[in-house]
Amino acid sequence: MINNLIHRYGTKAISLLPPESAHNFTLWLLAQGFIPEFRINPRILENLSTEVFGITFKHPVGLAAGFDKDARALKGLFQLGFSFIEVGTVTPKPQQGNPRPRVFRLSSDRALINRMGFNSRGLDYVCTKLEQWRNRDAHEGEVLGVNVGANRDTSDKIEDYVSGVTRLLGLADYITINISSPNTPGLRDLQEGINLNRLLDALCTVRANNAFVPPLLLKVSPDLDQEGLFNLVQACNESGIKGLVVSNTSTSRQVNLVSRYSNQKGGLSGRPIRELSRQALKSVKKVAPDNLGIISVGGIDGAEEANIRFSSGAQLVQLYTSFIFQGALVIEDILLGLPSKKA
């Protein structure tokens, strides 16, 4: 009970800081162990485990990429109750990302707009952190994904993805190929046509040249039209991609935003893209084979929305914006509202 109050009022206090400062301060608190463990009643977790792309998850709620880009606070984040955490996006070489301010809190809309631009300390730093976590702090059943991207100034984006995947072998339980961020010029071009085929062929070569490659996933945009999503699913299925993360932030402004920063450029996340994310999930599920794992993300802020995603074909869900606004309490809220066996 005391810990619940600390998390509830601590989240509110941190939200008084500017968005990026609040984010960095929270990561620092978690890394230092200053945020108390949030214990979920074991009874809640009974019969919630599920197997997706060959990995067993103790429950279906994870943290989306973007929160802990550099694997700085894994121990603390797992102690909040997430079943899996996706680190990143990490780029091969360190880069600063876009100029500040680049994150905007739209409180009245329960949303965020970000144009971070893949700020990353780079693969070497992240891999060192992952090794430290696995050697000192990892516990059985904690699933770690890593989301990889391309450097802004790279001459070959596909080679950046190949180097990212290769470097992470043995460190990640699964790897997500992020080709859908709206904040790196030209990145979304990799979602379609010959660019997508070249990327998938390169990933197939990585698998052929290594004895064990963890499941590879693609993170897609909610702004792709239905035909684009259909073609992407077909290409992924033919190339051995094991899953999709549906979906990333959106550049669309199809909804009426009322908050002060609603006209800022960047990727929109949270409640306003709920319908876009739902529709992207439904489009993917229409053509996805049963063995293609699907993680749904975008506008999930409670058990009702999570159950809508599960009933629409997702096996797992990820949180980001709702975690920013609600803190760790949203994890338990979702788990309490799930059927004892959701899949």
C-alpha positions as CSV (number, residue, x, y, z in Angstrom):
1,M,0.0,0.0,0.0
2,I,2.8,2.4,0.9
3,N,4.7,1.6,-2.2
4,N,1.5,2.2,-4.3
5,L,1.2,5.7,-2.8
6,I,4.9,6.4,-3.5
7,H,4.5,5.4,-7.1
8,R,1.2,7.3,-7.5
9,Y,2.4,10.6,-6.0
10,G,6.0,10.2,-7.3
11,T,4.7,10.0,-10.8
12,K,2.6,13.2,-10.3
13,A,5.6,15.0,-8.8
14,I,8.0,14.0,-11.6
15,S,5.4,15.2,-14.2
16,L,6.0,18.8,-13.0
17,L,9.4,18.7,-14.7
18,P,9.9,19.3,-18.4
19,P,9.3,16.1,-20.3
20,E,12.9,15.1,-21.2
21,S,14.2,16.2,-17.8
22,A,11.5,14.1,-16.1
23,H,12.4,11.1,-18.3
24,N,16.1,11.4,-17.5
25,F,15.5,11.9,-13.8
26,T,13.2,8.8,-13.7
27,L,15.9,6.7,-15.4
28,W,18.5,8.0,-12.9
29,L,16.3,7.1,-10.0
30,L,15.6,3.6,-11.3
31,A,19.3,3.0,-12.1
32,Q,20.3,4.1,-8.5
33,G,17.6,1.9,-7.0
34,F,15.7,4.9,-5.5
35,I,12.3,3.8,-6.8
36,P,10.9,1.1,-4.6
37,E,10.0,-2.3,-6.1
38,F,6.4,-2.6,-7.2
39,R,5.2,-6.1,-6.1
40,I,2.4,-7.6,-8.1
41,N,0.4,-10.2,-6.2
42,P,1.6,-13.6,-7.5
43,R,-2.1,-14.8,-7.7
44,I,-2.7,-12.2,-10.4
45,L,0.0,-13.9,-12.6
46,E,-1.4,-17.4,-12.4
47,N,-2.1,-18.8,-15.8
48,L,-1.0,-15.6,-17.6
49,S,2.2,-16.9,-19.1
50,T,2.2,-17.2,-22.9
51,E,4.7,-18.4,-25.5
52,V,5.4,-16.1,-28.5
53,F,8.0,-16.6,-31.2
54,G,9.5,-19.4,-29.1
55,I,9.9,-17.3,-25.9
56,T,7.9,-17.8,-22.7
57,F,6.6,-14.6,-21.2
58,K,5.3,-14.8,-17.6
59,H,2.6,-12.3,-18.5
60,P,1.8,-10.3,-21.6
61,V,2.6,-6.7,-20.6
62,G,6.0,-5.1,-21.5
63,L,7.7,-1.8,-21.8
64,A,8.1,-0.4,-25.3
65,A,11.3,0.8,-26.8
66,G,12.2,4.5,-26.3
67,F,12.0,4.6,-22.5
68,D,15.4,3.0,-21.7
69,K,17.3,3.6,-24.9
70,D,20.7,2.8,-23.5
71,A,19.9,-0.1,-21.0
72,R,20.7,2.1,-18.0
73,A,17.9,1.0,-15.6
74,L,16.9,-2.6,-16.5
75,K,17.0,-3.9,-12.9
76,G,14.7,-1.1,-11.7
77,L,12.3,-1.4,-14.6
78,F,11.9,-5.1,-14.2
79,Q,11.2,-4.6,-10.5
80,L,8.2,-2.4,-11.5
81,G,6.5,-5.5,-12.8
82,F,7.1,-5.6,-16.6
83,S,7.4,-9.1,-18.1
84,F,9.6,-7.9,-20.9
85,I,11.5,-4.7,-21.7
86,E,12.6,-3.5,-25.1
87,V,15.8,-1.5,-25.0
88,G,16.6,1.1,-27.6
89,T,16.4,2.3,-30.2
90,V,20.2,1.8,-30.3
91,T,22.3,2.9,-33.3
92,P,25.7,1.5,-34.2
93,K,27.5,4.7,-33.5
94,P,26.7,7.2,-30.7
95,Q,24.6,10.2,-31.9
96,Q,22.9,13.1,-30.2
97,G,19.6,13.0,-31.9
98,N,17.6,16.1,-32.8
99,P,18.0,19.5,-31.1
100,R,16.0,20.2,-27.9
101,P,13.2,20.7,-27.1
102,R,12.2,17.5,-28.8
103,V,9.6,15.9,-26.4
104,F,6.2,17.5,-25.6
105,R,3.7,16.4,-23.1
106,L,0.1,16.8,-24.2
107,S,-1.6,16.2,-20.8
108,S,-5.1,17.1,-21.8
109,D,-4.9,14.6,-24.7
110,R,-3.0,11.9,-22.7
111,A,-0.4,12.0,-25.4
112,L,3.2,12.8,-26.2
113,I,4.9,14.1,-29.3
114,N,8.5,13.3,-29.8
115,R,11.1,14.0,-32.4
116,M,14.1,12.6,-30.5
117,G,15.8,11.3,-33.7
118,F,17.4,8.1,-32.3
119,N,19.5,9.7,-29.6
120,S,21.8,6.8,-28.6
121,R,25.0,6.1,-26.8
122,G,25.8,3.5,-29.4
123,L,26.1,-0.3,-29.6
124,D,29.3,-0.6,-27.6
125,Y,27.9,1.2,-24.6
126,V,24.6,-0.7,-24.7
127,C,26.2,-4.1,-25.2
128,T,28.4,-3.4,-22.1
129,K,25.3,-2.5,-20.1
130,L,23.5,-5.7,-21.3
131,E,26.5,-7.8,-20.3
132,Q,26.5,-6.3,-16.9
133,W,22.8,-6.8,-16.4
134,R,23.0,-10.5,-17.5
135,N,25.9,-11.1,-15.2
136,R,24.7,-9.3,-12.1
137,D,21.0,-8.5,-12.1
138,A,19.0,-10.7,-14.5
139,H,16.4,-13.1,-13.1
140,E,14.8,-16.1,-14.6
141,G,11.8,-15.3,-16.7
142,E,12.8,-11.7,-17.5
143,V,12.7,-11.2,-21.3
144,L,14.9,-8.6,-22.9
145,G,14.4,-7.3,-26.4
146,V,16.6,-4.8,-28.2
147,N,15.4,-2.3,-30.8
148,V,17.9,-1.4,-33.4
149,G,18.1,1.5,-35.8
150,A,20.3,3.3,-38.3
151,N,22.6,6.3,-37.8
152,R,21.3,9.5,-39.3
153,D,24.5,10.1,-41.3
154,T,25.1,6.5,-42.4
155,S,25.9,5.8,-46.0
156,D,24.1,2.4,-45.8
157,K,21.1,2.0,-43.5
158,I,20.8,-1.7,-44.1
159,E,24.4,-2.3,-43.1
160,D,23.6,-0.5,-39.8
161,Y,20.8,-3.0,-39.1
162,V,23.1,-5.9,-40.0
163,S,25.8,-4.7,-37.7
164,G,23.3,-4.1,-34.9
165,V,21.8,-7.6,-35.1
166,T,25.2,-9.2,-35.3
167,R,26.6,-7.3,-32.4
168,L,23.6,-8.3,-30.2
169,L,23.8,-12.0,-30.7
170,G,23.9,-13.7,-27.3
171,L,22.7,-10.6,-25.5
172,A,19.1,-10.1,-26.6
173,D,16.2,-12.5,-26.3
174,Y,14.7,-10.9,-29.4
175,I,15.7,-8.1,-31.7
176,T,13.3,-5.5,-33.2
177,I,14.2,-3.8,-36.5
178,N,12.9,-0.3,-36.2
179,I,12.2,0.9,-39.8
180,S,9.2,3.1,-38.8
181,S,10.4,6.0,-36.7
182,P,9.2,9.3,-38.3
183,N,12.2,11.2,-37.0
184,T,15.1,9.9,-39.1
185,P,14.9,11.0,-42.8
186,G,14.3,8.2,-45.2
187,L,13.9,5.5,-42.6
188,R,10.3,4.7,-43.4
189,D,11.3,4.0,-47.0
190,L,12.6,0.6,-45.8
191,Q,9.0,-0.5,-45.1
192,E,8.1,-1.0,-48.7
193,G,9.2,-2.3,-52.1
194,I,12.8,-3.0,-53.1
195,N,14.1,-1.4,-50.0
196,L,12.2,-3.8,-47.7
197,N,13.3,-6.8,-49.8
198,R,17.0,-5.7,-49.6
199,L,16.7,-5.4,-45.8
200,L,15.0,-8.7,-45.4
201,D,17.6,-10.4,-47.7
202,A,20.4,-9.0,-45.6
203,L,18.8,-10.3,-42.4
204,C,18.4,-13.7,-44.0
205,T,22.2,-13.7,-44.6
206,V,22.8,-12.9,-41.0
207,R,20.8,-15.9,-40.0
208,A,22.5,-18.1,-42.5
209,N,26.0,-17.1,-41.2
210,N,25.4,-17.6,-37.5
211,A,24.5,-20.6,-35.5
212,F,21.9,-18.9,-33.4
213,V,20.0,-15.7,-34.1
214,P,17.2,-14.7,-31.7
215,P,13.8,-14.0,-33.2
216,L,13.8,-11.0,-35.4
217,L,10.8,-8.6,-35.4
218,L,9.9,-5.6,-37.5
219,K,8.3,-2.5,-36.0
220,V,5.9,-0.9,-38.4
221,S,4.2,2.5,-38.7
222,P,0.5,3.0,-38.1
223,D,0.5,5.4,-41.1
224,L,1.1,2.6,-43.7
225,D,-2.0,2.0,-45.7
226,Q,-3.7,-1.4,-45.8
227,E,-2.0,-2.5,-49.0
228,G,1.4,-1.5,-47.6
229,L,0.8,-3.5,-44.4
230,F,-0.4,-6.5,-46.4
231,N,2.7,-6.5,-48.6
232,L,5.0,-6.1,-45.6
233,V,3.4,-9.0,-43.8
234,Q,3.8,-11.2,-46.9
235,A,7.4,-10.3,-47.3
236,C,8.2,-10.9,-43.6
237,N,6.5,-14.3,-43.7
238,E,8.5,-15.3,-46.7
239,S,11.8,-14.2,-45.2
240,G,11.5,-15.8,-41.8
241,I,10.7,-12.7,-39.7
242,K,9.2,-14.1,-36.4
243,G,7.0,-11.1,-35.4
244,L,5.8,-7.6,-35.8
245,V,5.5,-4.7,-33.4
246,V,2.3,-2.8,-34.3
247,S,2.8,0.1,-34.2
248,N,5.2,3.0,-33.9
249,T,4.3,6.7,-33.3
250,S,2.3,8.5,-36.0
251,T,2.8,11.7,-38.0
252,S,-0.9,11.8,-38.6
253,R,-3.1,14.3,-36.8
254,Q,-6.5,12.7,-37.6
255,V,-7.9,13.6,-34.2
256,N,-8.6,17.0,-32.7
257,L,-5.8,17.7,-30.2
258,V,-6.5,20.4,-27.6
259,S,-3.2,20.6,-25.7
260,R,-0.7,23.5,-26.0
261,Y,1.9,21.6,-28.0
262,S,-0.5,19.9,-30.4
263,N,1.1,21.6,-33.5
264,Q,4.6,20.3,-32.8
265,K,6.2,18.1,-35.4
266,G,7.2,14.6,-34.5
267,G,5.7,11.2,-33.7
268,L,2.4,11.2,-31.8
269,S,1.8,8.6,-29.2
270,G,-0.8,7.8,-26.5
271,R,-4.6,7.9,-26.5
272,P,-5.0,9.9,-29.8
273,I,-3.5,7.1,-31.9
274,R,-5.5,4.4,-30.3
275,E,-7.8,3.9,-33.3
276,L,-4.9,4.0,-35.8
277,S,-3.0,1.3,-33.8
278,R,-6.2,-0.8,-33.6
279,Q,-6.7,-0.6,-37.3
280,A,-3.1,-1.4,-38.1
281,L,-3.4,-4.5,-35.9
282,K,-6.6,-5.6,-37.6
283,S,-5.0,-5.1,-41.1
284,V,-1.9,-7.1,-40.1
285,K,-4.0,-9.9,-38.6
286,K,-6.1,-10.3,-41.7
287,V,-3.1,-11.7,-43.6
288,A,-0.7,-12.8,-40.9
289,P,-0.1,-16.5,-40.5
290,D,-0.7,-18.0,-37.1
291,N,3.0,-18.4,-36.4
292,L,3.7,-14.7,-36.8
293,G,3.9,-13.2,-33.3
294,I,2.3,-9.8,-32.8
295,I,3.0,-7.2,-30.1
296,S,0.5,-4.4,-30.0
297,V,1.5,-0.9,-28.8
298,G,-0.1,2.5,-29.1
299,G,-2.7,4.0,-26.9
300,I,-3.0,1.1,-24.5
301,D,-3.8,2.6,-21.1
302,G,-5.8,0.0,-19.2
303,A,-7.3,-3.5,-19.1
304,E,-10.2,-2.6,-21.5
305,E,-7.9,-1.5,-24.3
306,A,-5.4,-4.3,-23.7
307,N,-8.2,-6.9,-24.0
308,I,-9.4,-5.2,-27.3
309,R,-5.9,-5.7,-28.7
310,F,-5.8,-9.4,-27.5
311,S,-9.2,-10.1,-29.0
312,S,-7.9,-8.5,-32.3
313,G,-5.0,-10.9,-32.5
314,A,-2.1,-9.6,-30.4
315,Q,-0.3,-12.0,-28.1
316,L,1.6,-9.3,-26.2
317,V,1.2,-5.6,-25.5
318,Q,3.7,-2.8,-24.8
319,L,3.2,0.4,-22.8
320,Y,5.0,3.7,-23.1
321,T,2.8,6.9,-22.9
322,S,0.4,5.4,-20.3
323,F,3.4,4.4,-18.2
324,I,4.6,8.1,-18.4
325,F,1.2,9.4,-17.2
326,Q,0.2,6.6,-14.8
327,G,3.4,5.0,-13.6
328,A,3.8,1.4,-12.7
329,L,0.2,1.2,-11.4
330,V,-1.0,0.8,-15.0
331,I,0.7,-2.6,-15.2
332,E,-1.2,-4.1,-12.4
333,D,-4.4,-2.5,-13.6
334,I,-4.1,-4.3,-16.9
335,L,-3.2,-7.6,-15.4
336,L,-6.1,-7.5,-13.0
337,G,-8.5,-7.0,-15.9
338,L,-7.2,-9.9,-18.0
339,P,-9.0,-13.3,-18.2
340,S,-7.0,-15.9,-16.3
341,K,-5.8,-17.3,-19.6
342,K,-5.9,-14.7,-22.3
343,A,-4.6,-16.8,-25.1
